[in-house]
Amino acid sequence: MASRHILTAVAWPYASGPRHIGHVAGFGVPSDVFSRYQRMAGNEVLMVSGTDEHGTPILVAAEQEGVPPKELADRYNRIIEQDLVSLGLSYDLFTRTTTRNHHQVSQDIFTTLHQNGYIFPKTTMGAISPSSGRTLPDRYIEGTCPICGFEHARGDQCDNCGNQLDPIDLIDAHSRINGETPIFVETEHYFLDLPAFVDTLGQWLQSRTNWRPNVLRFAMNLLDDVKPRSYTRDLDWGVRVPLDGWRDRPDKRIYVWFDAVVGYLSASIEWARRSSDPEAWRPFWQAEDARGYYFMGKDNIVFHAEIWPAQLSGYNGEGAHGGTPGPLGKLHLPHEVVSSEFLTMEAKKFSASRGVGILVRDFLSRYDADALRYYLAVAGPETSDTDFTWAEFLRRNNDELVAGWGNLVNRSISMAAKNVGAIP
């Protein structure tokens, strides 16, 4: 059987602080196990990711520490990379969204979408923090969902009913940063015309028979209430908007999630440029045998099963407005979105912003990486939320990894040495 080109696209961790084990349960260990298997099967594998260093989360964390955003991103890029290396993750490239290459690719995607008619200007209501005057991103605003009544809906969507929302729609909206009620003011932005991709994405999703059922159902439900989505934000930190009159504006940037998902492509291009063949990325994105697998937690399904496929479709000129592919040529949409559920602790979701969790580096200071990797591989939140307990972690390792698998390997090696004289 001929080998395939396998792109392992791993979710980009925010460079706003060290990562906890809930993060690596969703994107880290599953993607690494998958990539190692694909390499052993003889396939060509490109596993890429990096730190997501734009957007309000970085600005908020930098302000709290009293340092410039770039300094904070530099520090946590090193810490996160060290943690993931210590955990044994086998990235071919772990990069950053602040590279010149990433900015260029992100702007190329935007420019082509605009030229193909999938991005348009619109005046809308933006949420502002009354205490700082800073724009509050959708995900930093919470309130009650006006559709299902869920009390912890976010400004971009409700995780309970799955509907897309706008911050101004929320009942009793408040900032997750300090609890204050945001002020809504008029602001001009560029929007991605998501409704123009409903038919294209619907046909694509219907062909995804290999996806986990919960992921596919969630993605299909997103198409029931599709609205244009703001592609830009009122920020001074991020990728500049590559249009006349906007390119040099100090207060407008591309929305962090719209540039973060482009990172899978920009990282692939960077990897190729670092090699002896600058075109080496193309087989992973354009070859007939190529397959792209995207790993993340379930709270990021919307960006990988709707937003990024829409961006790619528009770049390829395949939405309702037609168009021509951009300078890089036609690009493959994801073959599979591999989304994990949440790892919880005492029934609470691991959350860096809420202080719930165990940091990867703290965990590895007490236990070997293989102990954590094994636990997350066999008991991680693959199809349902999993509650982490120390008792279950110890039982899995002592009874299964050591007493079960360890004993099997020891006996097999001993018998081979005794009967053959060497380990085959």
C-alpha positions as CSV (number, residue, x, y, z in Angstrom):
1,M,0.0,0.0,0.0
2,A,1.4,3.4,-1.0
3,S,2.2,5.8,1.8
4,R,0.0,8.9,2.3
5,H,0.8,12.5,3.3
6,I,-0.7,13.0,6.7
7,L,-0.9,16.5,8.1
8,T,-1.4,16.5,11.9
9,A,-2.7,20.0,12.7
10,V,-2.5,20.5,16.5
11,A,-4.4,23.3,18.2
12,W,-2.3,26.3,19.1
13,P,-2.0,27.0,22.9
14,Y,-2.4,30.6,24.0
15,A,1.0,32.1,25.1
16,S,-0.7,33.8,28.1
17,G,0.5,31.3,30.7
18,P,1.8,27.8,31.2
19,R,-0.4,24.9,30.1
20,H,-2.3,22.5,32.3
21,I,-2.9,18.8,31.7
22,G,-6.4,19.5,30.5
23,H,-4.9,21.3,27.5
24,V,-2.6,18.4,26.5
25,A,-5.4,15.9,27.1
26,G,-7.3,17.6,24.2
27,F,-4.6,18.5,21.7
28,G,-1.2,17.2,22.8
29,V,-1.1,13.5,23.7
30,P,-3.8,12.3,21.2
31,S,-2.2,14.1,18.3
32,D,1.2,12.7,19.2
33,V,0.0,9.1,19.6
34,F,-1.7,9.5,16.2
35,S,1.4,10.9,14.5
36,R,3.7,8.2,15.9
37,Y,1.3,5.5,14.6
38,Q,1.1,7.0,11.2
39,R,4.9,7.2,11.0
40,M,5.2,3.5,12.0
41,A,2.6,2.7,9.3
42,G,5.0,4.1,6.7
43,N,3.2,7.4,6.0
44,E,4.8,10.8,5.5
45,V,3.7,12.9,8.5
46,L,3.9,16.6,9.1
47,M,2.9,17.5,12.7
48,V,2.8,21.3,13.2
49,S,1.6,23.8,15.8
50,G,2.9,26.7,17.8
51,T,1.9,29.3,20.4
52,D,-1.0,31.6,19.6
53,E,0.3,35.0,20.6
54,H,-2.3,37.6,19.4
55,G,-5.6,38.9,20.8
56,T,-7.0,40.2,24.0
57,P,-5.9,37.3,26.3
58,I,-2.3,38.1,25.7
59,L,-3.0,41.9,26.2
60,V,-4.8,41.2,29.5
61,A,-2.1,38.9,30.8
62,A,0.6,41.3,29.8
63,E,-1.2,44.2,31.6
64,Q,-1.6,42.1,34.7
65,E,2.1,41.4,34.8
66,G,3.1,45.0,33.8
67,V,5.1,43.9,30.7
68,P,4.7,44.4,26.9
69,P,2.7,41.7,25.1
70,K,5.8,40.6,23.1
71,E,7.8,40.1,26.2
72,L,5.0,38.0,27.7
73,A,4.6,36.0,24.5
74,D,8.4,35.4,24.3
75,R,8.5,34.0,27.8
76,Y,5.5,31.7,27.6
77,N,6.5,30.5,24.1
78,R,9.7,29.1,25.7
79,I,7.8,27.7,28.8
80,I,5.1,26.0,26.7
81,E,7.6,24.6,24.2
82,Q,9.7,23.2,27.1
83,D,6.6,21.6,28.6
84,L,5.5,19.9,25.4
85,V,9.1,18.6,24.7
86,S,9.3,17.3,28.2
87,L,6.0,15.4,27.6
88,G,7.6,13.8,24.5
89,L,5.5,15.4,21.8
90,S,7.1,14.8,18.4
91,Y,6.3,18.1,16.5
92,D,8.1,18.6,13.2
93,L,7.7,22.3,13.8
94,F,6.5,24.2,16.8
95,T,6.4,27.9,15.9
96,R,4.6,31.1,16.7
97,T,1.9,33.4,15.3
98,T,4.1,36.4,15.7
99,T,6.5,35.4,12.9
100,R,6.7,37.4,9.7
101,N,5.8,34.3,7.7
102,H,2.6,33.8,9.6
103,H,1.5,37.5,9.2
104,Q,2.1,37.2,5.5
105,V,0.2,34.0,5.0
106,S,-2.7,35.3,7.1
107,Q,-2.9,38.5,5.1
108,D,-2.7,36.5,1.8
109,I,-5.8,34.5,2.9
110,F,-7.6,37.7,3.9
111,T,-6.8,39.4,0.6
112,T,-8.0,36.5,-1.5
113,L,-11.2,36.2,0.4
114,H,-11.8,39.9,-0.1
115,Q,-11.0,39.7,-3.8
116,N,-13.4,36.8,-4.2
117,G,-16.2,38.7,-2.5
118,Y,-16.4,36.8,0.8
119,I,-15.4,39.7,3.1
120,F,-17.4,42.9,3.4
121,P,-17.4,46.0,5.6
122,K,-20.2,46.5,8.2
123,T,-20.9,48.8,11.1
124,T,-21.7,46.8,14.2
125,M,-21.8,47.1,18.0
126,G,-18.6,46.3,19.8
127,A,-18.2,45.6,23.5
128,I,-15.9,47.9,25.5
129,S,-14.6,47.5,29.0
130,P,-15.7,50.7,30.9
131,S,-12.7,50.6,33.2
132,S,-9.9,50.1,30.7
133,G,-11.5,51.3,27.4
134,R,-10.2,48.1,25.8
135,T,-12.3,46.0,23.4
136,L,-13.6,42.8,25.0
137,P,-13.5,39.8,22.7
138,D,-16.6,37.6,22.3
139,R,-15.1,34.8,24.4
140,Y,-14.4,37.2,27.3
141,I,-18.1,38.1,27.7
142,E,-20.5,35.7,29.4
143,G,-24.2,35.8,30.1
144,T,-27.4,33.9,29.8
145,C,-28.2,32.5,26.4
146,P,-31.3,34.1,25.0
147,I,-32.3,30.9,23.2
148,C,-31.9,28.1,25.8
149,G,-31.4,30.0,29.0
150,F,-27.9,28.5,29.7
151,E,-26.3,30.9,32.3
152,H,-22.7,30.6,31.1
153,A,-23.0,31.2,27.4
154,R,-20.1,33.1,25.7
155,G,-20.3,36.1,23.4
156,D,-19.6,34.0,20.3
157,Q,-21.7,30.9,21.0
158,C,-23.6,28.9,23.6
159,D,-21.9,25.6,24.5
160,N,-25.2,24.2,25.7
161,C,-27.4,24.6,22.6
162,G,-24.6,25.3,20.1
163,N,-26.1,28.4,18.6
164,Q,-23.9,31.3,17.3
165,L,-24.4,34.5,19.4
166,D,-23.3,38.1,19.5
167,P,-22.3,39.6,22.8
168,I,-25.1,42.1,22.7
169,D,-27.6,39.2,22.5
170,L,-26.6,37.9,26.0
171,I,-28.9,38.5,29.0
172,D,-27.0,40.1,31.9
173,A,-23.7,40.2,29.9
174,H,-20.6,40.6,31.9
175,S,-16.8,40.5,31.5
176,R,-15.1,37.3,32.5
177,I,-12.0,39.4,33.4
178,N,-13.5,41.5,36.2
179,G,-17.3,40.9,36.1
180,E,-18.2,44.5,34.9
181,T,-21.0,45.1,32.5
182,P,-19.6,46.0,29.0
183,I,-20.5,49.2,27.1
184,F,-21.6,48.6,23.5
185,V,-20.5,51.2,20.9
186,E,-20.6,51.5,17.1
187,T,-17.5,50.3,15.3
188,E,-16.7,49.4,11.7
189,H,-15.3,45.9,10.8
190,Y,-14.9,43.5,8.0
191,F,-17.0,40.4,8.1
192,L,-16.7,36.9,6.6
193,D,-19.8,36.1,4.7
194,L,-20.4,32.7,6.3
195,P,-23.9,32.3,4.8
196,A,-22.2,32.1,1.4
197,F,-20.7,28.8,2.4
198,V,-23.7,27.0,3.8
199,D,-24.2,24.8,0.7
200,T,-20.5,24.2,0.3
201,L,-19.9,23.3,3.9
202,G,-23.1,21.3,4.1
203,Q,-22.1,19.0,1.2
204,W,-18.6,18.7,2.7
205,L,-19.8,17.8,6.1
206,Q,-22.3,15.2,4.7
207,S,-19.3,13.5,3.1
208,R,-17.4,13.3,6.5
209,T,-18.6,9.8,7.4
210,N,-15.4,9.1,9.4
211,W,-15.9,11.8,12.0
212,R,-16.9,11.1,15.6
213,P,-20.7,11.4,15.7
214,N,-20.8,14.1,18.4
215,V,-18.4,16.3,16.4
216,L,-20.3,15.8,13.2
217,R,-23.7,16.5,14.8
218,F,-22.3,19.7,16.4
219,A,-20.8,20.9,13.1
220,M,-24.0,20.2,11.1
221,N,-26.1,22.1,13.7
222,L,-23.9,25.1,13.3
223,L,-25.2,25.5,9.7
224,D,-28.8,26.0,11.0
225,D,-28.1,29.5,12.2
226,V,-25.2,30.9,10.2
227,K,-24.5,34.6,10.4
228,P,-21.6,36.7,9.0
229,R,-18.7,36.8,11.5
230,S,-16.4,39.7,12.2
231,Y,-13.0,39.1,10.7
232,T,-11.4,42.1,12.4
233,R,-11.2,43.5,15.9
234,D,-10.5,46.8,17.7
235,L,-7.0,46.0,18.9
236,D,-3.5,47.2,18.6
237,W,-1.8,43.8,18.8
238,G,-2.1,41.2,16.0
239,V,-2.0,40.8,12.3
240,R,-2.7,44.1,10.4
241,V,-5.6,44.3,8.0
242,P,-4.1,44.3,4.5
243,L,-6.4,46.9,2.9
244,D,-5.9,50.5,1.9
245,G,-7.0,52.8,4.7
246,W,-6.7,50.0,7.2
247,R,-3.2,48.7,6.8
248,D,-1.6,51.4,9.0
249,R,-4.5,51.9,11.5
250,P,-3.3,51.4,15.0
251,D,-6.7,50.2,16.3
252,K,-7.7,47.5,13.9
253,R,-6.3,43.9,13.6
254,I,-7.4,40.6,12.2
255,Y,-9.4,38.6,14.8
256,V,-7.1,36.2,16.6
257,W,-9.1,33.1,15.8
258,F,-9.1,33.9,12.1
259,D,-5.4,34.2,12.0
260,A,-4.7,31.3,14.5
261,V,-6.3,28.6,12.3
262,V,-4.3,29.9,9.3
263,G,-1.3,28.9,11.5
264,Y,-1.6,25.3,10.3
265,L,-0.9,26.5,6.8
266,S,1.7,29.1,7.7
267,A,3.6,26.6,9.9
268,S,3.6,24.0,7.1
269,I,5.1,26.6,4.8
270,E,7.7,27.7,7.4
271,W,8.7,24.0,7.9
272,A,9.3,23.6,4.2
273,R,11.3,26.8,4.0
274,R,13.5,25.6,6.8
275,S,14.1,22.4,4.9
276,S,16.0,22.0,1.6
277,D,12.8,22.1,-0.4
278,P,10.6,25.3,0.1
279,E,7.7,23.5,-1.8
280,A,7.7,20.5,0.5
281,W,4.5,21.7,2.2
282,R,2.4,21.3,-0.9
283,P,1.9,17.4,-0.9
284,F,0.4,17.8,2.6
285,W,-2.1,20.4,1.4
286,Q,-2.7,19.6,-2.3
287,A,-1.8,16.0,-3.1
288,E,-4.6,13.6,-3.9
289,D,-3.5,11.2,-1.2
290,A,-3.2,14.0,1.5
291,R,-5.2,13.8,4.7
292,G,-5.4,16.6,7.3
293,Y,-6.3,15.7,10.9
294,Y,-7.0,18.5,13.3
295,F,-6.8,18.0,17.0
296,M,-8.4,20.2,19.6
297,G,-10.9,20.4,22.5
298,K,-14.6,20.5,21.9
299,D,-14.9,24.2,22.6
300,N,-12.9,24.9,19.4
301,I,-15.0,22.8,17.0
302,V,-16.7,25.9,15.5
303,F,-13.4,27.3,14.4
304,H,-12.2,24.1,12.8
305,A,-15.4,22.7,11.4
306,E,-17.0,26.0,10.2
307,I,-14.6,29.0,10.2
308,W,-11.4,27.5,8.8
309,P,-13.2,25.3,6.2
310,A,-15.1,28.5,5.1
311,Q,-11.8,30.4,4.9
312,L,-10.3,27.6,2.8
313,S,-13.4,27.3,0.6
314,G,-13.4,31.1,-0.1
315,Y,-9.7,31.0,-0.8
316,N,-10.3,28.2,-3.3
317,G,-13.2,30.2,-4.9
318,E,-15.7,27.5,-4.0
319,G,-18.5,29.4,-2.1
320,A,-21.7,31.0,-3.5
321,H,-19.8,33.9,-4.9
322,G,-17.4,31.8,-6.9
323,G,-13.9,33.2,-7.4
324,T,-10.4,32.0,-8.2
325,P,-7.9,30.2,-6.0
326,G,-5.3,32.4,-4.3
327,P,-1.6,32.5,-5.1
328,L,-0.8,29.3,-3.2
329,G,-3.3,27.3,-5.3
330,K,-6.2,25.2,-4.2
331,L,-5.9,23.9,-0.6
332,H,-7.5,20.8,1.0
333,L,-10.2,21.2,3.7
334,P,-9.8,19.1,6.8
335,H,-10.2,15.4,6.4
336,E,-11.2,15.0,10.0
337,V,-11.7,17.3,13.0
338,V,-10.6,15.1,15.9
339,S,-12.2,16.9,18.9
340,S,-11.9,15.6,22.5
341,E,-14.3,16.3,25.3
342,F,-13.2,18.1,28.5
343,L,-10.9,16.8,31.2
344,T,-12.4,17.9,34.5
345,M,-11.3,17.9,38.1
346,E,-13.9,17.4,40.8
347,A,-16.5,17.9,38.1
348,K,-15.0,21.3,37.1
349,K,-13.6,22.0,33.7
350,F,-9.8,22.6,33.7
351,S,-9.4,26.3,33.2
352,A,-6.3,28.4,33.4
353,S,-8.4,31.6,33.6
354,R,-10.4,30.2,36.6
355,G,-7.4,28.6,38.3
356,V,-8.7,25.0,38.0
357,G,-6.1,22.5,36.9
358,I,-2.6,21.0,37.3
359,L,0.2,22.5,35.3
360,V,2.1,20.2,33.0
361,R,5.5,21.2,34.5
362,D,4.2,20.6,38.0
363,F,2.9,17.2,37.1
364,L,6.2,16.2,35.3
365,S,8.2,17.3,38.4
366,R,6.7,14.4,40.3
367,Y,6.0,11.8,37.6
368,D,7.5,10.5,34.4
369,A,6.0,11.7,31.1
370,D,5.0,8.2,30.2
371,A,2.8,7.9,33.3
372,L,0.8,11.0,32.2
373,R,0.8,10.0,28.5
374,Y,-0.5,6.5,29.4
375,Y,-3.3,7.8,31.6
376,L,-4.4,10.4,29.0
377,A,-4.2,7.7,26.2
378,V,-6.4,5.1,27.9
379,A,-8.6,7.3,30.2
380,G,-8.6,10.7,28.5
381,P,-11.8,12.5,27.4
382,E,-12.0,11.0,23.9
383,T,-15.8,10.7,23.6
384,S,-17.1,12.1,27.0
385,D,-15.9,14.3,29.8
386,T,-13.5,12.6,32.1
387,D,-13.0,13.5,35.7
388,F,-9.3,13.3,36.8
389,T,-8.6,11.9,40.2
390,W,-5.2,11.1,41.7
391,A,-6.6,7.7,42.8
392,E,-7.5,6.7,39.3
393,F,-4.2,8.0,37.9
394,L,-2.3,5.8,40.4
395,R,-4.5,2.8,39.8
396,R,-4.1,3.0,36.0
397,N,-0.3,3.3,36.2
398,N,0.3,0.7,39.0
399,D,-2.3,-1.9,37.9
400,E,-2.2,-1.5,34.2
401,L,1.0,0.2,32.9
402,V,3.4,-1.4,35.5
403,A,1.7,-4.7,36.6
404,G,0.0,-5.4,33.2
405,W,1.9,-4.0,30.3
406,G,5.2,-3.8,32.1
407,N,5.1,-7.4,33.2
408,L,4.1,-8.5,29.7
409,V,7.1,-6.7,28.1
410,N,9.5,-8.0,30.8
411,R,8.4,-11.6,30.4
412,S,8.5,-11.4,26.6
413,I,12.0,-9.9,26.6
414,S,13.2,-12.5,29.2
415,M,11.9,-15.4,27.2
416,A,13.4,-14.0,24.0
417,A,16.8,-13.6,25.6
418,K,16.6,-17.1,27.1
419,N,15.4,-18.9,24.0
420,V,17.0,-16.9,21.2
421,G,20.0,-15.3,22.9
422,A,19.2,-11.8,21.8
423,I,16.2,-9.5,21.5
424,P,14.9,-9.6,17.9
